Each structure stands twice: as C-alpha cells, then as structure tokens.
Amino acid sequence: MVHANNGTRFYFLGLPSGHQLRAVAEDIVDASEGSTGMSEFARLVVDSVQRPMTVDVFVTPMDPYSPIVVRAAHRLAMENPNIRARMVEIMEFPDMALKYNVIGVPKIVIDEKIVFDGALAEEALAELLQAAAR
C-alpha cells in the first residue's frame, strides 16, 4: 500500500514486480507530490463519481500494458476519495483471477460487476467509472 499526502491509499495485492515496478515508482512520486498530472477532462469526469467504488486491475509481472492501467486507476483514486483502486497480481491471487475469469491482462473489474478486458487510457477509465457509478 502507498499512502498519499491527501489521505489516498493505493493498493497492491501481490508483489509488484517486472513491469509493475514502474507503476509503484510513479505512484510513490505522485503520492509524495500530492499531484497526479491528470488531464482536466479526466479530472472533471472522475470528480462526478459520488459513491464509493472499487476498481481492481488484474495484472502479471510480464505484461507491459498493465502498469498503464494500474497507474490510471491509482491516479483516479488519488483525485477522488470515493474510488479505491487495487492492482491484483493474478499469480499470487489465483482465486480472485478465477472468480473473474481472468484469462488475459490487464483486466478491469469495477465493484465486482463491470468487467473490461484490455488496456484503457485514463480518460476512458474515468468514463467507465462514471457510467458504473450511475
């Protein structure tokens, strides 16, 4: 877990290794600076989320695309305290991977219901969260 200056916590379920190390390092920088550098569009969209939500991003250490999605989820969580974002390493949490039928990564699960397979840009993930919050 990384704890940001604004009280946000970024969660890592499993050891972030391989390509995921980049996400950890960048999360630590954001947390210490208290800023994400997120686009204004994504910030406006994610600010509209008014209820608690959990975003799980399923990853493997070998996937080069997963850190982009993990970072996007963590940045959105830093902008809106209603959002809880977790990186889930599927080799260390096979039961969770099985529960959501993870056969490819990255896989995004929102509130244990809404599922998206593949990488999403920060703006697209913000819009997916906004739609899920309705």
Backbone bond lengths (Angstrom), bond angles and torsions (degrees), N, CA, C in turn:
res aa  C-N    CA-C-N  psi(-1)  N-CA   C-N-CA  omega(-1)  CA-C   N-CA-C  phi
1 M - - - 1.438 - - 1.533 108.27 -
2 V 1.316 114.53 138.63 1.457 121.77 173.27 1.516 106.56 -113.50
3 H 1.326 116.86 131.82 1.461 122.07 -177.70 1.522 108.15 -110.07
4 A 1.337 117.53 117.91 1.461 122.69 -177.87 1.518 111.51 -83.55
5 N 1.316 115.51 162.49 1.465 122.10 178.42 1.526 112.58 -57.90
6 N 1.340 117.60 -31.28 1.465 120.16 -177.32 1.531 112.82 -88.06
7 G 1.322 117.46 8.50 1.460 121.34 178.27 1.518 114.58 96.19
8 T 1.317 117.28 -10.70 1.460 121.33 179.00 1.523 110.00 -66.74
9 R 1.317 115.30 144.70 1.464 121.20 174.67 1.523 108.18 -121.09
10 F 1.330 115.71 132.94 1.464 121.86 174.41 1.516 106.40 -104.77
11 Y 1.314 116.41 132.56 1.458 120.43 -174.90 1.524 111.26 -108.26
12 F 1.332 114.02 141.70 1.458 122.40 174.91 1.522 106.65 -126.90
13 L 1.335 116.14 107.49 1.462 120.06 176.86 1.518 106.63 -92.68
14 G 1.300 114.72 104.09 1.452 121.17 -174.16 1.522 109.35 106.96
15 L 1.298 114.80 163.86 1.458 120.69 -178.37 1.522 110.14 -75.94
16 P 1.332 117.41 118.55 1.459 118.73 175.62 1.532 108.86 -72.93
17 S 1.311 116.00 114.04 1.462 120.22 -179.18 1.521 108.61 -138.33
18 G 1.313 115.63 175.80 1.462 119.79 -178.95 1.517 110.76 59.84
19 H 1.314 116.03 -132.41 1.468 121.13 -179.47 1.529 112.30 -63.46
20 Q 1.326 117.40 -22.88 1.468 120.14 -177.34 1.532 112.70 -70.92
21 L 1.318 117.89 -16.96 1.467 120.36 178.87 1.526 111.29 -60.61
22 R 1.310 115.72 -33.07 1.467 119.76 178.10 1.530 110.79 -60.94
23 A 1.320 116.32 -42.92 1.468 120.53 -179.77 1.530 110.56 -62.44
24 V 1.318 117.00 -41.52 1.461 120.44 179.93 1.524 110.23 -63.16
25 A 1.310 116.22 -48.14 1.466 120.00 -178.59 1.526 111.45 -60.18
26 E 1.322 116.78 -45.02 1.464 120.15 -179.52 1.530 111.62 -69.37
27 D 1.333 117.39 -34.59 1.466 120.71 175.63 1.531 110.80 -63.16
28 I 1.314 116.60 -40.60 1.463 120.57 179.69 1.529 110.22 -63.61
29 V 1.326 116.72 -40.69 1.466 120.12 178.19 1.526 110.00 -63.55
30 D 1.338 117.12 -48.58 1.477 120.07 178.29 1.528 111.23 -58.50
31 A 1.332 116.32 -44.36 1.457 120.86 -177.90 1.522 111.09 -62.68
32 S 1.313 116.84 -40.01 1.461 119.27 -177.99 1.523 111.88 -75.01
33 E 1.331 116.47 -32.21 1.463 120.03 179.36 1.522 112.57 -83.49
34 G 1.331 116.69 -21.38 1.458 120.43 -178.32 1.515 113.02 73.84
35 S 1.323 117.16 21.70 1.464 121.89 -177.82 1.520 109.81 -145.12
36 T 1.324 115.16 145.38 1.466 119.00 -178.61 1.522 113.79 -104.60
37 G 1.313 117.89 -21.22 1.458 119.70 -175.23 1.520 112.15 70.70
38 M 1.327 116.40 20.17 1.460 122.31 -178.34 1.531 110.42 -67.95
39 S 1.313 115.44 150.80 1.465 119.58 177.85 1.525 110.22 -63.99
40 E 1.306 116.37 151.27 1.464 121.30 -179.93 1.526 110.78 -61.72
41 F 1.338 117.40 -37.66 1.466 121.03 178.95 1.524 110.60 -60.92
42 A 1.337 116.73 -49.85 1.469 120.43 -179.30 1.528 110.54 -62.32
43 R 1.321 116.94 -39.08 1.461 121.05 179.74 1.534 110.64 -62.66
44 L 1.325 117.01 -44.48 1.471 120.43 179.68 1.519 111.30 -63.96
45 V 1.326 115.89 -41.84 1.471 119.92 -179.05 1.525 109.95 -65.17
46 V 1.315 117.26 -48.79 1.464 120.06 -175.43 1.527 111.58 -70.79
47 D 1.323 117.56 -27.56 1.468 120.03 176.89 1.529 111.75 -63.88
48 S 1.321 118.06 -21.10 1.461 120.75 -179.26 1.529 112.84 -77.44
49 V 1.327 118.23 -10.09 1.470 121.52 178.58 1.523 107.98 -73.62
50 Q 1.321 115.92 115.70 1.464 120.90 -172.84 1.524 113.73 -111.40
51 R 1.313 117.58 6.32 1.471 118.92 178.96 1.525 109.47 -130.95
52 P 1.324 117.28 156.42 1.463 119.75 178.65 1.526 111.67 -62.53
53 M 1.318 115.72 136.01 1.464 122.07 179.67 1.522 108.79 -141.21
54 T 1.324 115.41 151.07 1.463 121.12 175.31 1.516 108.85 -120.27
55 V 1.329 114.95 130.53 1.459 121.95 177.60 1.518 107.55 -116.16
56 D 1.322 116.71 119.27 1.457 122.15 174.87 1.518 108.42 -106.44
57 V 1.321 116.21 130.61 1.462 121.59 175.79 1.522 106.49 -115.40
58 F 1.324 115.78 112.34 1.456 121.82 -179.32 1.526 109.38 -84.53
59 V 1.344 115.24 133.41 1.462 121.13 -172.29 1.520 111.24 -140.56
60 T 1.330 114.20 168.41 1.461 123.05 165.10 1.525 106.90 -129.74
61 P 1.337 116.95 158.36 1.466 118.51 179.24 1.533 113.14 -64.63
62 M 1.317 117.07 -24.87 1.460 120.79 -174.66 1.526 114.53 -85.04
63 D 1.312 118.71 -15.40 1.458 121.21 -174.51 1.527 111.31 -81.57
64 P 1.325 117.99 120.72 1.467 120.10 -178.70 1.532 113.90 -77.74
65 Y 1.334 118.46 -13.81 1.464 121.17 -177.39 1.529 112.96 -90.59
66 S 1.307 116.83 -26.55 1.466 120.81 -177.31 1.527 114.07 -58.91
67 P 1.337 120.11 -40.04 1.465 118.42 -179.39 1.522 113.00 -60.15
68 I 1.306 117.82 -30.47 1.464 121.21 178.46 1.521 109.85 -63.83
69 V 1.322 116.47 -42.89 1.466 121.10 -178.87 1.524 110.68 -73.86
70 V 1.331 117.19 -39.62 1.465 120.56 176.67 1.528 109.41 -59.40
71 R 1.319 116.11 -46.61 1.465 120.40 179.22 1.524 111.16 -60.84
72 A 1.315 116.96 -43.73 1.466 120.09 179.43 1.524 110.29 -60.92
73 A 1.321 117.69 -45.62 1.463 121.24 -179.84 1.531 110.71 -62.96
74 H 1.312 117.13 -43.81 1.461 120.38 -179.85 1.531 111.66 -67.42
75 R 1.312 117.24 -37.47 1.464 120.30 177.47 1.529 110.83 -65.73
76 L 1.322 116.81 -40.89 1.465 120.06 177.21 1.525 110.52 -62.72
77 A 1.333 116.70 -39.87 1.461 120.90 178.38 1.526 110.87 -65.13
78 M 1.321 116.38 -35.58 1.462 118.85 179.58 1.525 111.14 -68.86
79 E 1.324 116.79 -29.96 1.461 121.26 179.74 1.520 112.80 -80.37
80 N 1.332 117.14 -26.49 1.466 120.01 -176.60 1.529 109.52 -136.18
81 P 1.327 118.45 113.05 1.467 121.19 -177.54 1.529 113.80 -65.25
82 N 1.329 118.51 -10.69 1.467 120.73 175.83 1.527 111.75 -74.78
83 I 1.313 117.10 -13.71 1.464 121.33 -175.39 1.522 109.85 -103.37
84 R 1.313 114.60 127.90 1.469 122.24 175.11 1.523 106.64 -112.01
85 A 1.327 117.06 121.59 1.462 120.71 -176.62 1.522 110.79 -117.96
86 R 1.347 114.91 134.82 1.458 120.21 -178.28 1.525 110.56 -133.22
87 M 1.322 115.91 136.29 1.450 121.77 167.22 1.523 106.40 -88.39
88 V 1.333 117.30 131.27 1.460 121.27 180.00 1.522 108.15 -121.18
89 E 1.331 116.13 114.58 1.459 121.96 179.22 1.523 108.09 -82.78
90 I 1.343 116.88 114.35 1.473 119.96 -169.22 1.525 114.09 -69.06
91 M 1.315 117.80 -25.17 1.472 118.33 178.93 1.525 111.20 -73.15
92 E 1.318 117.13 -25.63 1.454 120.72 178.62 1.524 112.63 -94.06
93 F 1.327 116.99 -17.42 1.467 122.12 178.44 1.527 109.90 -129.05
94 P 1.342 115.86 63.25 1.465 119.17 -176.64 1.528 113.40 -64.24
95 D 1.326 117.76 -28.91 1.468 119.81 178.91 1.529 110.88 -65.17
96 M 1.326 116.50 -40.60 1.463 119.49 177.38 1.529 110.27 -67.43
97 A 1.321 116.48 -40.58 1.466 120.48 178.60 1.530 110.67 -62.00
98 L 1.310 116.35 -41.00 1.463 120.98 178.25 1.522 111.18 -66.54
99 K 1.320 116.76 -41.49 1.471 121.52 -179.64 1.527 111.35 -56.95
100 Y 1.346 116.80 -38.60 1.465 121.06 -177.92 1.520 112.83 -103.43
101 N 1.327 116.39 13.28 1.465 121.82 176.10 1.533 111.55 53.07
102 V 1.316 115.60 49.54 1.458 120.71 -179.88 1.523 108.66 -77.68
103 I 1.318 115.50 111.03 1.462 120.43 176.36 1.520 111.40 -117.87
104 G 1.310 115.54 -7.26 1.458 121.71 176.15 1.519 108.88 -150.25
105 V 1.308 115.82 153.70 1.466 120.80 -179.92 1.520 109.27 -127.56
106 P 1.312 116.91 154.58 1.451 126.94 -2.26 1.524 112.02 -74.11
107 K 1.303 115.26 151.15 1.466 122.29 174.50 1.521 106.48 -128.62
108 I 1.318 116.43 131.69 1.454 122.92 -177.45 1.520 108.93 -109.00
109 V 1.323 116.32 129.17 1.463 121.95 176.46 1.530 107.02 -125.29
110 I 1.322 115.78 125.02 1.459 121.80 -179.50 1.522 108.74 -112.02
111 D 1.316 115.41 122.44 1.465 122.29 178.95 1.525 112.84 51.63
112 E 1.309 116.15 37.35 1.459 123.41 176.93 1.525 113.92 60.65
113 K 1.339 117.94 13.87 1.465 119.98 -177.13 1.519 112.89 -127.77
114 I 1.297 115.84 -56.98 1.461 120.29 -173.22 1.519 108.95 -81.85
115 V 1.315 115.54 127.19 1.457 121.27 -174.62 1.514 109.64 -123.85
116 F 1.328 114.94 137.45 1.459 120.94 174.44 1.518 107.74 -134.83
117 D 1.323 116.16 128.43 1.461 121.51 177.38 1.514 109.38 -97.76
118 G 1.331 115.80 127.49 1.459 120.59 176.13 1.515 112.30 113.10
119 A 1.310 113.72 175.51 1.463 120.82 -178.07 1.523 110.15 -83.21
120 L 1.314 115.02 140.62 1.457 122.00 175.80 1.520 108.61 -125.70
121 A 1.311 116.03 141.15 1.455 120.27 172.39 1.525 108.72 -70.50
122 E 1.309 115.62 160.30 1.463 121.75 -177.78 1.528 112.79 -53.61
123 E 1.325 117.44 -44.41 1.464 121.25 -179.15 1.520 111.28 -64.06
124 A 1.334 116.25 -42.12 1.466 120.38 179.87 1.532 110.97 -66.90
125 L 1.317 117.30 -38.21 1.462 119.90 177.47 1.529 110.39 -66.58
126 A 1.319 117.29 -38.43 1.467 120.84 177.08 1.527 110.01 -61.60
127 E 1.322 116.93 -42.87 1.461 120.13 178.96 1.525 111.90 -66.40
128 L 1.336 117.10 -36.97 1.455 120.73 177.41 1.534 109.95 -64.54
129 L 1.318 117.46 -41.43 1.471 120.79 176.48 1.519 111.40 -64.24
130 Q 1.303 116.51 -42.59 1.468 121.07 179.24 1.525 110.37 -60.13
131 A 1.324 116.72 -44.88 1.467 120.87 179.23 1.533 110.65 -65.57
132 A 1.317 117.03 -39.15 1.481 120.85 -179.95 1.522 111.26 -68.04
133 A 1.316 116.55 -28.58 1.480 120.38 -177.96 1.526 111.62 -72.78
134 R 1.313 117.67 -18.49 1.475 120.06 -178.64 1.505 111.76 -75.04
